[in-house]
């Protein structure tokens, strides 16, 4: 049989994959996502400094709002920051799951927002979110 990437055993016939007991977990699992990755705060801090600090700071508003205390905060609620009306009117609360989604594709989380950047690597997103969770 020809092998494919549909099943860990790579059976070409889909019925064979369904009959393969070892394949059931793979078939039933959600698609791989950053949500499933464990983040590393130390790695996240390094990524934040390299990729986020041009626009953001932990303690000061810059091009983007400050991030101290971001986890658990309502989107658009940092004083003295000029948010888009979309972010101000959103009902998003920055949970770790919402931050992962945001860093994947901000426009899907809050259409009309003004952040033009995303982190393309799932592990980097998980690491940065873990770091953000340490900021009080």
Secondary structure, DSSP 8 states (H G I E B T S, - for coil): ----SSSTT--SSHHHHHH-GGGHHHHHS----GGGS---HHHHHHHIIIIITTT--SSS-SSS---TT-TT-BTT--TT----HHHHH---B--HHHHHHHHH-HHHHSTT---------HHHHHHHHHHHHH--
